[in-house]
Amino acid sequence: MLLPFLRGALDSGDKCVAVVDSVRPADVMERLGLDLEDCVSSGRLEMYDSSQTYLRTGSFDAEAMIAFWESRARAARDEGRFSFAWVL
């Protein structure tokens, strides 16, 4: 389900912030045929897994997850390099 949205964001040159859970971020990029390192180093992509986001404290914390998404969206806006940011 994530792949078409991620592909659309990266193909359009927009910023993309994504959280994946059941697969490694590198595996997602491999399935898309994209270079993970290039997408990350260019700033177009931030990809996180559950241990970095909603399970970073060991259990789910809804407020912490909302704060995470708000901070990533705000940072993408403040970066000023992209006209649109996808948060997936």
Secondary structure, DSSP 4 states (H G I P E B T S, - for coil): -HHHHHHHHHHTT-EEEEEESSS-HHHHHHHHT--HHHHHHTTSEEEEEGGGTTTTTSS--HHHHHHHHHHHHHHHHHH-S-S-EEE-
